[in-house]
Every structure is written in C-alpha cells, then in structure tokens.
Amino acid sequence: MATGTLPNHQDITVSRSGSGIRIGTAMAVMALIVLVFLPFIVFQSTTSVLIRLFILIALASMWNLLAGFGGLVSIGQQAYIGIGAYTVVVLDGQGISPFLAILFAVVTASLLSIPTSLLAFRLRGDYFAVGTWVIAEVYRLVVIQVDSVGGGDGKSLSGLIGIDPTMRAAAVYWIALGLAAITVLTCFALLRSRIGLSLKAIRDDEVAARAGGVNVTRVKRIVYLVSAAGCGAAGAVLAVDAIRVQPDAIFSVQWSAYMIVIVIIGGIGHLEGPIVGALVFFALQQFLADLGTWYLMILGLLAVLFAIVIPKGLWGIIADRTNFRLFPTSYRLGKR
C-alpha cells in the first residue's frame, strides 16, 4: 500500500482575499475615482450616456441578487422601477426637490415590497415569475387611473425647471454612479454576512437549508426587499434624468428583459457578472441601436446563445480559468 505524508495544517491558510484580488480591487477603486472626476474632463453628451450604463449595472445587480443568489426568478421588478419614479413625481408635486425625493423612493419601494412579497411568495417557480409580472401590470394600471400624476400620459417634473442643464446633468451622473457603487457594495456586504451563507445554502438545496434551521422565507424576503429598494432608486434616477415619467415606459417589462439579458451575458450568481454584462450590453446598444427591431432580435438571440453555449456567462469563464474574484465572498485555501 502506498504511503505518503499529509501536509502540515499549519502551512495552510484560509482567507477571502489574495494578491490578485487586492490588485483587482485597487484597479476598481482607481476606475471609480476616474469616473467621479469624468464630468470635469469630457463633454456632457458622454456623461449623459454613462448614466444609463450605471442604472443598468444597478438594476442587473439587484436582479442577480434576487435570482442568482436567492433563487427568485422575477420578471416583474419593473414594478419597483415605476414606484420609485412615481414617488419622485408625487413629491415633486408637493414642492420637494426631485433629488431629495430619490431617498424617499427607496423607502416607498421597500415598504410596498413587503405586502407584495406576501402575495408573490405564495407562488413557486414559473408561477412566481409570471405572478410578479402580473403584479407589475397591476401597479401600472393603478397609476394610470390617478389623474394627479398624469394618468396614462405621464407627467413632467416641475422642480427641475430653472436648474442649469449642465449642473443637473452632472448631479444626475454622480447620483447614478453612486447608485451603481452602492448596489454592488450592498450585494457584496450582504453575501459576506450570515444572510449570504443562508442564501448559498438555499441555492444549493432549499429543503436541506430549511432542515438545517435556515428561515428560508425570511431570508428570501430580505433579499426581495433589498432588490425592490435598489430598483426603486434606479427608477427615481431615471425620472430625474428624463425629467418626465410615462407609465407605459417606466413600468415596461423591457426593463426586466434587460436585467435578465445582462446577467446571463455576464454570469448569473457572480457579483462581477452584472458589471461585465452591463458593459457588453451597453456596447451592443450603442452599435446596434440604429437597426430598429433587429436590435432587439439580436439581443434576444445573443441571450439564448449564452444560455445554451456559455451558461456560466463571461465572468463565469474568467473565474473558472483564473480563480480570480473582484468581490470575494467565499473562503479560499492557500499556503503560507
């Protein structure tokens, strides 16, 4: 019988970081600093385009947290995008600054997600996905009936009149950048906490997690609330950026389609996935937008191809081949 010596356990270390991760984090911080000062360097047209990219990163991160880690595949997160946008509209009518109203939009979306989850969580699997879509449509139909917010025609924000367009664009840019950073870091902090451990257990085997003492419903509801809050903030930023809110556009299921495509391309279940996917998706939007309906068909075909050929997404391939993590949430074995 072959014999050998076991490695000394004192030579093995367990950590969530490494030299590669520290280098990647430093590069991310430097990129963030550059983006903060970008309005002083480039034209307004460039920063205006980047606002949409930051919003996409925030939305995709929230959907990835919900579906990729929580196992809740929703196609109705546009409900909270609309709620956030119309919170800004309502408070703007009361004389409150639209910029300040963004904070209230987070609160409104979070509060409404609680009774909504009581209904949605009665459904499972495909029924949950379709149910969330129906709930979003109900919110849209309710808003259309309210004349004070413009009904089906929508309403413009009067609180932004008189503000210098350049200053407003710069302010919205910084808010959108901050939103993208906060949503990603929130997901990171959540997944490194005890809730993150519970989420991973639920994702691996929900029955076993429940048997092991994990309060599955409570953990999923927390994730649902956080996702709703992030989507509500994104909707509020969209309203301030566009200055006008129209119900059919802000409650459109296209927003959920964007989130799904971005996460599939980037890599579901990876914190870095929504960032990579949003960059690719954003680039495709810029190059294919002039193709009309072909643009949407190409995006849909691309999503299907990724789901079949590269189910782990772009970042999934990078992580498997290099073992590199920009946001480490799992422990790694190493040597001293």
C-alpha positions as CSV (number, residue, x, y, z in Angstrom):
1,M,0.0,0.0,0.0
2,A,1.4,3.3,-1.0
3,T,2.1,5.7,1.9
4,G,2.7,9.4,2.0
5,T,2.8,12.3,4.3
6,L,-0.1,14.7,4.9
7,P,0.6,18.4,4.5
8,N,1.1,20.2,7.8
9,H,-2.2,22.1,8.6
10,Q,-0.1,25.0,9.9
11,D,1.1,25.6,6.3
12,I,-2.5,26.1,5.1
13,T,-4.3,29.4,5.3
14,V,-8.0,30.2,4.8
15,S,-8.9,33.6,3.6
16,R,-11.2,35.6,1.3
17,S,-8.5,37.7,-0.3
18,G,-5.3,37.2,-2.2
19,S,-2.8,39.3,-4.2
20,G,-4.8,39.0,-7.4
21,I,-8.0,40.2,-5.6
22,R,-6.1,43.1,-3.9
23,I,-4.8,44.2,-7.3
24,G,-8.2,44.0,-8.9
25,T,-9.8,45.9,-6.0
26,A,-7.1,48.7,-6.4
27,M,-7.9,48.9,-10.1
28,A,-11.6,49.1,-9.4
29,V,-11.0,51.9,-6.9
30,M,-8.9,53.8,-9.4
31,A,-11.5,53.4,-12.1
32,L,-14.2,54.7,-9.7
33,I,-12.0,57.8,-8.9
34,V,-11.6,58.5,-12.6
35,L,-15.4,58.2,-13.1
36,V,-16.0,60.6,-10.3
37,F,-13.9,63.3,-12.0
38,L,-15.1,62.5,-15.5
39,P,-17.7,65.3,-15.8
40,F,-14.8,67.8,-15.5
41,I,-12.9,66.1,-18.3
42,V,-15.4,65.1,-21.0
43,F,-18.4,66.6,-22.7
44,Q,-21.9,66.4,-21.2
45,S,-23.0,64.1,-24.0
46,T,-20.6,61.4,-22.8
47,T,-21.7,61.6,-19.1
48,S,-25.3,61.6,-20.1
49,V,-24.8,58.3,-22.0
50,L,-22.9,56.8,-19.0
51,I,-25.9,57.5,-16.7
52,R,-27.8,54.7,-18.4
53,L,-24.9,52.3,-18.0
54,F,-24.7,53.0,-14.3
55,I,-28.5,52.4,-13.9
56,L,-28.2,49.1,-15.9
57,I,-25.4,48.0,-13.5
58,A,-27.6,48.8,-10.5
59,L,-30.7,47.0,-11.9
60,A,-28.8,44.0,-13.0
61,S,-27.1,43.7,-9.6
62,M,-30.4,43.7,-7.9
63,W,-31.9,41.1,-10.2
64,N,-28.8,38.9,-9.8
65,L,-29.1,39.1,-6.1
66,L,-32.7,38.1,-6.3
67,A,-32.4,35.3,-8.9
68,G,-28.8,34.4,-8.9
69,F,-28.4,34.1,-5.2
70,G,-31.9,34.0,-3.8
71,G,-33.4,31.7,-6.5
72,L,-36.3,34.1,-7.1
73,V,-36.6,34.5,-10.8
74,S,-38.8,37.6,-11.2
75,I,-39.9,39.3,-14.4
76,G,-41.7,42.0,-12.5
77,Q,-39.0,44.2,-11.0
78,Q,-40.2,47.0,-13.2
79,A,-43.0,47.4,-10.6
80,Y,-40.4,49.0,-8.2
81,I,-38.8,51.0,-11.0
82,G,-42.2,52.6,-11.7
83,I,-42.9,53.0,-7.9
84,G,-39.6,54.8,-7.5
85,A,-40.2,57.1,-10.5
86,Y,-43.7,58.0,-9.4
87,T,-42.6,58.6,-5.8
88,V,-40.4,61.4,-7.3
89,V,-43.4,62.7,-9.4
90,V,-45.7,62.8,-6.3
91,L,-43.2,64.5,-4.1
92,D,-42.3,66.9,-6.9
93,G,-45.9,68.0,-6.9
94,Q,-45.6,68.7,-3.2
95,G,-42.7,71.0,-3.7
96,I,-40.0,68.6,-2.6
97,S,-36.8,68.6,-4.6
98,P,-36.6,65.6,-7.1
99,F,-33.1,64.9,-5.9
100,L,-34.2,64.6,-2.3
101,A,-37.2,62.5,-3.5
102,I,-34.8,59.8,-4.6
103,L,-34.2,58.8,-1.0
104,F,-38.0,58.7,-0.4
105,A,-38.3,56.5,-3.5
106,V,-36.1,53.9,-1.8
107,V,-38.3,53.9,1.3
108,T,-41.5,53.7,-0.7
109,A,-40.3,50.8,-2.9
110,S,-39.1,48.9,0.2
111,L,-42.4,49.4,2.1
112,L,-44.6,48.3,-0.8
113,S,-42.4,45.3,-1.4
114,I,-43.5,43.8,2.0
115,P,-47.2,43.3,1.2
116,T,-46.3,42.5,-2.4
117,S,-44.0,39.7,-1.2
118,L,-46.8,38.3,1.0
119,L,-48.7,37.6,-2.2
120,A,-45.8,36.7,-4.5
121,F,-44.2,34.3,-2.1
122,R,-47.3,32.1,-2.3
123,L,-46.2,31.2,-5.8
124,R,-43.3,28.9,-6.8
125,G,-41.1,28.6,-9.8
126,D,-42.7,29.6,-13.1
127,Y,-45.8,30.8,-11.3
128,F,-43.7,33.2,-9.2
129,A,-42.1,34.6,-12.4
130,V,-45.4,35.2,-14.1
131,G,-47.0,36.4,-10.9
132,T,-44.5,39.1,-10.4
133,W,-45.2,40.3,-14.0
134,V,-48.9,40.4,-13.3
135,I,-48.3,42.4,-10.1
136,A,-46.2,44.9,-12.0
137,E,-49.0,45.3,-14.5
138,V,-51.5,45.9,-11.6
139,Y,-49.3,48.7,-10.3
140,R,-49.2,50.3,-13.8
141,L,-53.0,50.1,-14.2
142,V,-53.4,51.7,-10.8
143,V,-51.1,54.6,-11.7
144,I,-52.9,55.2,-15.0
145,Q,-56.1,55.8,-13.0
146,V,-54.6,58.6,-10.9
147,D,-55.1,61.9,-12.7
148,S,-52.9,63.8,-10.2
149,V,-49.8,62.1,-11.6
150,G,-50.8,62.5,-15.2
151,G,-52.8,59.3,-15.8
152,G,-51.8,57.4,-18.9
153,D,-50.0,60.4,-20.4
154,G,-47.5,60.8,-17.6
155,K,-46.1,63.9,-16.0
156,S,-43.1,66.1,-16.1
157,L,-41.0,67.3,-13.1
158,S,-41.5,70.9,-12.4
159,G,-38.9,71.0,-9.6
160,L,-36.1,70.8,-12.1
161,I,-37.2,73.9,-14.0
162,G,-34.6,76.7,-13.6
163,I,-31.7,74.4,-12.8
164,D,-28.8,74.8,-15.1
165,P,-28.8,71.8,-17.5
166,T,-25.1,71.2,-17.2
167,M,-25.2,71.2,-13.4
168,R,-28.3,69.0,-13.4
169,A,-26.7,66.5,-15.8
170,A,-23.5,66.4,-13.6
171,A,-25.6,65.9,-10.5
172,V,-27.6,63.0,-12.0
173,Y,-24.3,61.5,-13.3
174,W,-22.8,61.4,-9.8
175,I,-26.0,60.1,-8.3
176,A,-26.3,57.3,-10.9
177,L,-22.6,56.4,-10.3
178,G,-23.1,56.4,-6.6
179,L,-26.2,54.2,-7.0
180,A,-24.3,51.6,-9.1
181,A,-21.5,51.5,-6.5
182,I,-23.9,51.3,-3.5
183,T,-25.9,48.5,-5.1
184,V,-22.8,46.4,-5.9
185,L,-21.3,47.0,-2.4
186,T,-24.6,46.2,-0.7
187,C,-24.8,42.9,-2.5
188,F,-21.1,42.3,-1.5
189,A,-21.8,43.1,2.2
190,L,-25.0,41.0,2.2
191,L,-23.3,38.0,0.7
192,R,-20.4,38.1,3.2
193,S,-22.9,38.2,6.1
194,R,-24.8,35.3,7.7
195,I,-27.6,36.1,5.3
196,G,-25.2,35.3,2.5
197,L,-24.3,32.0,4.0
198,S,-28.0,31.2,4.2
199,L,-28.6,32.2,0.6
200,K,-25.9,29.9,-0.6
201,A,-27.4,27.1,1.4
202,I,-30.8,27.8,0.0
203,R,-29.4,28.0,-3.5
204,D,-27.6,24.6,-3.1
205,D,-30.6,22.8,-1.6
206,E,-33.6,24.7,-0.1
207,V,-35.0,21.6,1.6
208,A,-31.7,20.8,3.3
209,A,-31.3,24.5,4.3
210,R,-34.7,24.6,5.8
211,A,-34.0,21.3,7.7
212,G,-30.7,22.9,8.9
213,G,-32.5,25.7,10.6
214,V,-32.4,28.4,7.9
215,N,-35.5,30.6,7.9
216,V,-35.9,30.4,4.1
217,T,-38.9,32.7,3.8
218,R,-37.3,35.4,6.0
219,V,-34.0,35.3,4.1
220,K,-35.8,35.5,0.7
221,R,-38.0,38.3,1.9
222,I,-34.9,40.3,2.9
223,V,-33.4,39.8,-0.5
224,Y,-36.6,40.7,-2.2
225,L,-36.8,43.9,-0.1
226,V,-33.2,44.9,-0.9
227,S,-33.8,44.3,-4.6
228,A,-37.0,46.4,-4.6
229,A,-35.2,49.2,-2.8
230,G,-32.4,49.2,-5.4
231,C,-34.9,49.1,-8.3
232,G,-36.9,51.9,-6.7
233,A,-33.8,54.1,-6.5
234,A,-32.9,53.3,-10.1
235,G,-36.5,54.3,-11.2
236,A,-36.2,57.6,-9.3
237,V,-32.8,58.4,-11.0
238,L,-34.4,57.5,-14.4
239,A,-37.2,60.0,-13.6
240,V,-34.8,62.8,-12.7
241,D,-32.7,62.1,-15.7
242,A,-35.6,62.1,-18.2
243,I,-37.5,64.9,-16.4
244,R,-40.7,63.2,-17.5
245,V,-42.3,59.9,-16.4
246,Q,-44.7,57.9,-18.6
247,P,-46.3,54.8,-17.1
248,D,-46.1,52.5,-20.1
249,A,-42.4,53.2,-20.4
250,I,-41.4,53.1,-16.8
251,F,-43.5,50.0,-16.0
252,S,-42.4,48.2,-19.2
253,V,-41.4,44.6,-18.9
254,Q,-38.4,45.5,-21.2
255,W,-36.6,46.6,-18.0
256,S,-36.7,43.1,-16.6
257,A,-35.7,41.7,-20.0
258,Y,-32.6,44.0,-19.9
259,M,-31.7,42.8,-16.4
260,I,-32.1,39.1,-17.4
261,V,-30.0,39.5,-20.6
262,I,-27.3,41.4,-18.8
263,V,-26.9,38.8,-16.0
264,I,-27.0,35.9,-18.5
265,I,-24.2,37.5,-20.5
266,G,-22.1,38.5,-17.5
267,G,-22.7,35.4,-15.4
268,I,-25.5,34.7,-13.0
269,G,-24.6,34.0,-9.4
270,H,-21.4,36.2,-9.7
271,L,-21.2,39.7,-8.2
272,E,-19.0,40.7,-11.1
273,G,-21.4,39.3,-13.7
274,P,-23.8,42.3,-13.8
275,I,-20.9,44.7,-14.3
276,V,-19.3,42.7,-17.2
277,G,-22.8,42.0,-18.7
278,A,-23.8,45.6,-18.5
279,L,-20.6,46.8,-20.2
280,V,-21.2,44.3,-23.1
281,F,-24.9,45.1,-23.3
282,F,-24.2,48.8,-23.2
283,A,-21.7,48.5,-26.1
284,L,-24.2,46.4,-28.1
285,Q,-26.8,49.1,-27.5
286,Q,-24.5,51.8,-28.9
287,F,-23.6,49.8,-32.0
288,L,-26.9,48.2,-32.8
289,A,-29.5,50.8,-31.8
290,D,-29.8,52.1,-35.4
291,L,-31.0,48.7,-36.6
292,G,-34.5,49.1,-35.2
293,T,-36.4,45.9,-34.3
294,W,-33.4,43.9,-35.5
295,Y,-31.5,45.3,-32.5
296,L,-33.9,43.6,-30.0
297,M,-33.9,40.4,-32.1
298,I,-30.1,40.3,-32.0
299,L,-30.0,40.9,-28.2
300,G,-32.6,38.1,-27.7
301,L,-30.6,35.7,-29.9
302,L,-27.4,36.5,-28.1
303,A,-29.0,35.8,-24.7
304,V,-30.3,32.5,-25.9
305,L,-26.8,31.6,-27.3
306,F,-25.2,32.5,-24.0
307,A,-27.7,30.5,-22.0
308,I,-27.1,27.4,-24.2
309,V,-23.4,27.7,-25.0
310,I,-22.0,29.7,-22.1
311,P,-24.4,29.2,-19.2
312,K,-21.9,30.5,-16.7
313,G,-21.5,33.8,-18.6
314,L,-18.4,35.7,-19.4
315,W,-17.3,36.2,-15.8
316,G,-18.0,32.6,-15.0
317,I,-15.4,31.5,-17.6
318,I,-12.9,34.0,-16.3
319,A,-13.4,32.9,-12.7
320,D,-13.1,29.2,-13.6
321,R,-9.9,29.7,-15.6
322,T,-8.1,32.2,-13.4
323,N,-9.7,31.7,-10.0
324,F,-9.8,35.5,-9.8
325,R,-12.5,37.3,-7.8
326,L,-13.0,41.0,-7.7
327,F,-15.6,40.6,-4.9
328,P,-14.6,37.6,-2.8
329,T,-17.5,36.1,-0.9
330,S,-16.2,32.6,-0.5
331,Y,-13.2,31.3,1.5
332,R,-10.0,30.2,-0.3
333,L,-7.3,27.8,0.7
334,G,-3.7,28.8,0.3
335,K,-0.2,28.3,1.6
336,R,1.7,30.5,4.0
